[in-house]
Amino acid sequence: MAEELLLENNGKPGMPLTKPLLAVAFLASFGSSTLYGYNLAVVNSPAQYIKDFYNATLVESYNWTPDEELLTVLYSLTVSIFAIGGMTGALLVGKLVTKYGRKGTLVRSTVLVFIGGALMGFSRSCRMPAMVIVGRFITGVHSGISLSVVPMYLGEIAPKNMRGFLGLVPSIHICLGVFIAQVLGLSELLGQEKYWPLLLSLVVFPTLFQLMLLPWFPESPRYLLIEKGNIHATIEALKWYRPEGNIQAEVDEMQEEQRSLSSIQTMSVRGLLRDRCVRWQVITIAVVNIGMQLSGIDAIWFYTNDIFKNAGIPEPYIQYTTVGTGAIEVISGMLGCFTIERLGRRPLMIGGFLFMGLCCTGITMSVLFQAQLSFMRYISVGCVVGIIAGFCIGPAGVPFLITAELFKQSHRPAAYTVAGCLNWMSNFTIGFVFPFLENATGPYCYLIFCVVCFGVAIYTIFVIPETKNKTFMEISQMFAAKNKIIEEELTSNGHLKMAMMNGYGTLSLGAK
């Protein structure tokens, strides 16, 4: 059976982008990554309505009128509890993807969206502010899971020459989710007081679409072979994703990785942090994931309207300016997606962070001098657009992509757990602290983001190698010198006995 499947794939190396690959990338991203972007931006437009709802229910329930500072704290909690949920979800990733697989985890986690959406949708009818906060937390758990699992899944099903392109498809959908939230939040659409619960609960529709179609697609071939030892399911999955192509080379590469991991179980987070063979890979994912959140982009997404208001944009035009920035996000994300396989990961990361750093400095300067020079308000808007464009071209998606690329199969779930937790912890910090930081430091707060952006760019220049068109084994060997590990240690952790079946090596139970 395996031999028959192989004989039908006599293509040349360098896999083309097939319709099944494109379809699964769209489905996985639309039902998961889009929700992450949507939830980041959806609380921006109805902010005042949510505060008014909290104020009214506190008066009704306790006959007590809260002050503005408490309402700001409650709103900040509503914004940032999404990140706490995300961090909780990230902690679950390792165990879930090992037990249920990559696709299986995505399908099962959809139930969280329906629960969270229902809580937020009926919160006003029930006169319970806690339902909004709990609903945001539960949808955050879903996003914490999917934000790691989607790039892991796509990175494992993609041929190496298409891994960068498919790896950035989720980032396009994140930008698309932000844009959809901004458009629907216009006062002419759902940005009205009576519609804000509906606006928050619309997350259920992309997930429903994903739930109907994604189960029909195969699981990750690497998971099926390396972790489950199922050669037939692996070949069937590869045949599905590569109707024409040389799958023999991919199976050989996966089996080489399997042999190097034959005596190693799936790594725990503690084991990952203690493993000197991946020390610099762990440091790298920590730097880029913290850096992408502390670059200032979350402050822009969460508080876009307030930033434009402080920049002097007239109130009636703020919502349209915000929607314009969302359109630029989508265009920039597509630009990054279509150029990453030509330019590589490093140029997009370095260029994106350097440009964001310059724009953060520009915001500070424009706000300081807008009283003397009226045109500075437009410079401020331009810098906000620049930060968004710079972020979406590279830093938005590359950290998730290289988290998959820097680690072999045994370490990858734990690596995504670490990266996800750091990412969401930084997200929470910005979401909760930024309003108070801005009140305390004014425009100078953007200089902090500037330092972070330049720091990550410098780290990328001197530490992170280019991973374009490299196998996972080749990338591990590129880090061997930095980790002071001899090459033999990367491939001699145990030798798996192999038996040949129809031209393919199959896993045997014994190891020596």
N, C-alpha and C positions, 0 to 999 in steps of 0.2 A: 504493500500500500504506500509506504513512504517513498519507495523508488518510483512508483507511478506518478506520484505527485511531483517529484523532482523532475522527471523527464518532461513534464509539461512546462517547465520554466527554464528555457534555454536562452534567456536574454543576456544582455551585456552588463558588466558592472556599471554602477552609477545609476541608481534607480530613479525613474521618473516619478513625478507626483501623480498618483493614481486617484481615481474618483473615490474609492473606499477610504483612502487615507484622508482626503480632503473632507469627506462626509463625517468621519468620526471626529476629526479635529473640530469641525463646526459644531457638532452635537455636544461633545464634551465641554466645549468652551461656552456655547450659547446658554446651556442650562446651568452652568456653574460660575465661570469667570464673569459673565455679564452681570450676574447677581451681585458679585463682589463690588464691581464698579458702581452699579445702581445703588447699593446700600451705602456706599461712601458718600454719594452726592445727594441722595433723596431727602435727607433731613435738612438740607440747606434752605430750600425754598419755603417749607412750612414752619420754619423755626419759631416765628412769632406765634403762630397758631398753636403749636405744641406747648409753648410757654403759657399761653392763655388758658389752654385746657388744664394744665397742671395747676394754675392759679385758681381756676373756677372750681375744680374738684376738691382742692384743699379747703377752700372757703365752705363748700357744701358739706364736706365730711367733718371738718374740725372747727368750723366757724372762725377760721384764722387766715389772715391775709399775709402771705409770705412776701419778703422784700425782694428786690430785683437781684440781689446777689445770690440768694437761695435759688431763685428761678434759673439763674445762669448755671449754678452748680448742677441742678437737676437736668438741664438741657445738655450740659457737658457730659453728664453721666449717660444720658440717652445716646449721645454721639459715640462716646468711648466704650460703652458696654459691648458694642459690636466687636471691638478689638479684644475684649476679655473673652468673649465667646470664640473668637478666632483663635486665640492662644490655646483655649481648651480643646478645640478641634484639632489644632496642630499636634498637641500631645497624644492624640488618639491615632494619628496617621500610621505610625509604624506598625502597631498591632493590627489595625484594620486591613492595610494593604497586604500584610503577610497572611492573614486568615482568609480574606475574601477576594484578594486580587485587586488590581487597579480599577478595572471596569466595575467589578462587583461592589467595591466601596462607593464609587460614584452613584450607582443605582440605588443602593441601600440608604445612602445619606439624604436622598431627596425627601424622605418623610419629614426631616427637620424643617425644610422650607414650608411645607404645608402647615405644620404646627405653628411656626413663627408668624407666617402670613396671616393665619386665622386670628391669632392673638392681637396683632396690630390692627387688623381690619375691624374687629369688634370692640376695640378698647373704648372708643367714645360712647358706643351704645351701652356698654356696661359701666361707664363712668369710673374706669379703673386705670389710672396712669401706669400702674405696675405692669399692665399687659403690654404697653408699648415697650417698656424697658426689657421685660422678659422676652418678648418677641424679637427685639433687636439682638438679644444675647443668643437666642436659639438660631437665628439666621446667621449670626456670627460664627457659631460652631460649624454650621454647614460650610461657610466660606473658608474657615480655617482648614477643614478637611480638603475641600476641592481645590483650594489655591495651591496645595502641595501635590495632590493626586493627579490633577489634570496635566501639568507639565511632566510629571513622572510617567504617566501613561503614554502621552504623545512622544516623549523622548525615547521610550522603549520600543514603540511600534515603528518609529521613523527610521528609514535608512540613513546612514551617516551623512550623506550629501544633502539630505532634506531636513536634518534634525534642527538646524537653526530656524528655518522657515516655519516648520510646524510648531517649534517651541515658542515662537512669538505670536502665534494665532491667539492664545489666551489673552495676551496683553492687548491685542486689538479689541477683543470682546470686553475687556475691562474698560477701555476707553469708550467703547460703544455703550456700555451700561451707564457710565457717567453722563454721556450725551443724552441718552434716553431719559434719564432722571431729570436733567436740566430742561429738556423740551417739555416733558409732561408737567413739570413744575411751574410753567408759565401761567400767569394769572388768567389767560384766556382758556386754558385747558384745566388741569387738575390743581393748579396752584391757588385754590380758593379755600376758605375756611371749612366749607362743608365737605370737601373732597379729600382732605389730608389723610384720613385713615385708608381710603382706597388707594391713594398714591403709595403709601407704605406697603400695602399688601399685594401689589401687582406682581411681586416677585414669584408668585406661584405659577404664572403662566409659562415662562421659559422652562421652568423645571418640569412642568407637566409634559411639554413637548419633548424634552430630553428623556423622560421616563417612558414615553410611548415607543421611542425608536432605539435608544442606545442599547437596551438588552439584546438586540438582534445582532450586534457586532461582536467579534471575537475578543477574548482577553489578550493581554500583552504576551507576545510569543516568548519574550525573555523570562517572564514570570512562569509561564507554563513549562519551559524547559529547565531553567536553572533552579527554580524553587520547587516545582512539582514533578520534574522528571518525566513529563508526558511528551514524548517525541512526536506522536501522531497528532495531538492537538496543536503542537507548535507548528508543524508543517502545514496543517490546515489553516491556521491563523495567518502564517506568512503567505500562503497561497491566496487567501482572501484579500490581504492588503497589497500583494504584489502579483497581480494576474500575469504579468510578464516581467521576468527578471531572474537573476541568478541567486536563488535563495540558498544554494549550497554554501556560498562564501559566508553568508550570515550565520547559518547553522554552525559552521566550523568555528567562527569567531565566538559564538555563544558557548560552544563546548569547550573552547580554550579557557574562557573565563570560568566555566563550571569546574574544570580540572584544577584551576588555581584556587578555587574556593571549596574544594571537596571536603576538607576537614573543618570548615568554618561554618557555623550556624549563622542565621540572620543576626546581625550585630545589634545589641541594645544601645541606647543612648550613652549609658555609662561606659560601655565597651568602646564606642566610637570616640569618646572624649579622651580615653586612655590609650588609644591605639596610635603609636608613634608613626606608623606607616601612612597615616592620613592627617598628620598634625597640621600641615600647611593648607590642606584642603578645608579642614574645619575652620581654621582662622580666616580663610578666604570667604567662605559662605557667611561667616559672622560679620565680616567687614562690609560685604556688599549688601546683605539683607538689612543690617542696621542702617547703613548709609542711605539706602534707597528710601527709607521711611523718614530719617532725620534730615533729608535733603530739603524739606519744606513743602514737598508736594501734597502731603496730607493736610497741612494747614491751608493750602490753597483750595483743596477739594472740600474740606469741611466748612470753611468760612469764606468762601468766594465772595458772597454778597457783602459781608462786612468789610473785606479787604477793598473792594471797589468803592464802597461808601466812604471809607477813610481816605481813599485816593482822590475823592472829590467828584466821582461820577454822579450825575443827577439821579435821584431815586427811580424815576420811571424807566430809565435806560439800563439799570443794573442787570435786570433779569435777561435782557437781550444780549448784553455784553457777555454774561455768563454762558449763555447758549453758544455764542460764537467761539468761546474758548473750548467748549466741548467738541465742536466740529473740528477744530484744529487738533485736538487730541486724537480723534479717529484718523485723520489724514496723516499725522505724524506716526501713529502706531503702524499704519499700513506701509509707510515709507521705510520704517525700521524692519518690518517683516520681509519686504521685498529686496532689501539690500544686505541683510545680515550674511547670506551665503556668499555674497560677492566681497564685502568688506571685512567680514569676520566679527567676532564678539568684542575683542579689545577696542577697536576704533569706535564702535557704537557706545561702549561704556565710558571710555575716556572723553570722547567728544561731548556726550550727553551731560556728564557730571561737570565738566569744565564750563560748558555753556550755562548750565543751571547756576553755578557759582557766580558767574558774571552777572546774571540776571537778578540774583538775590541782592548783590551789591547795588545794582541799578534801582531796585525798589526802595532800598534805604535812602539813596541819594535823592530820588524823585520825591519821596514823601517829605524829606527835610527841606527841600527847596521849592515845593509847590506853592507856598504862600507868596514867594517872591516872583516865581515864574509860572504862570498859569498853565503853560503847555506841558509842565512836568507831570500833570495827571495822566496825560496820554502816554508819557514815557513809562509811568508806573504800570498802566494796563499792558503796554507792550512787553514789559519785563515779566509780568504774570504769564502772558501768552508764551514768552520765551521759555520760562521754567517748565510749563506744561509740554511744549513741543520737545524740548531737550530730554525731558523725562520719558515721554512716550516713544521716542525714537530708539532708545537703548535701555536705560536703567529700569524701565517698567517691566520688561520681560526677561532680560538677559540673566539677572540673578537666579530666577527660577530655572532657567535653562541650564546654566552651568552647575547648579546644584545636582542635576541629574548627570551631567557629563563628568564631573570630578570624582565620582564614586562608582565602585563596582556594585554588583547586585546585592551582595551581602550587607553593604554599608549604606545603601541608598535610602531605605525607609527611615533609619535613624538620622541620617543627614537631613532629610526633609523635616523631621520632627524638630531638630535643633534650629534649622533655618526658619521654619514656620514660627516657632516660639519667639525667636529674636525679632522676627519681622513684626509679629502682632504686638509684642511688648512695646516696641518702638512706636507702632501705630497708636496704641493706647496712650502712651506718654504724650505724643503730639496732640491727639484729639482732646485730652483732658487739660493739658498744661498750657496750650497755645493762647487761649483767651487771656489767661492771667499773665503769661509771659509778655504778651503784646501790651497789656495795660501797664506793666511794670517798666518795660524797656522801650516801648514805642517802636519806631521803624528799625531800631538797632537789632531787634530780634532776628532779622533776616541775615545779619552778618554771621550769626551762629550757624545758620544753614549754609552760608557761603563757605565757611571753614570746613564743614563736613563734606561738602561736594568736592572741594579741592583735595581734601585728604583721601577720599576714595579714589579719585582720579590718579593721584600719585601712587597709591598702593597698586592700582591696576597696571600702571606703567612698569613698575619694578618687580611685581610678584606674579601676576596672573599670566600664564601662557596662552597662546591662541589655540583653541580647541576645534576650530573648524575642520571638518572632514577627517577627524581622528576617531578611532574606535575607543571604547571605554578602557580597554587594556593599554592602549598607547598613551592615553591621557594619564593613567595611573603611573606609568613609567616616566612620564615627563616630570612628575613631582618627586621621583625617587631621590634625586640629588638634593633637593631642598630638605627632604625628610631624613637625609643621610641613611637611606636604605639601599642596600645593594640589590641589583635587579633580580637575583635569584630568590630573594625573600618575597618578591611580589608574585612569583609563580610556583613556589615550592612549599606551599602550606599543606600539601597533601596530594597524593596522586590517586586519581579515581580509576578504578578498573573499568575498562570500556569493552563492550561487546559490540560487534558490528551487526547491524540489521538493515538489509537493503541499502547498503552504502552509507548509512548514518550511524554514528556512535550513539549507543543508548546507555543510560545510567544503570550501573549495577549496584547492589547493596553493599558490597565490600569495598573497603578502602585500605590502603596499605601505606 
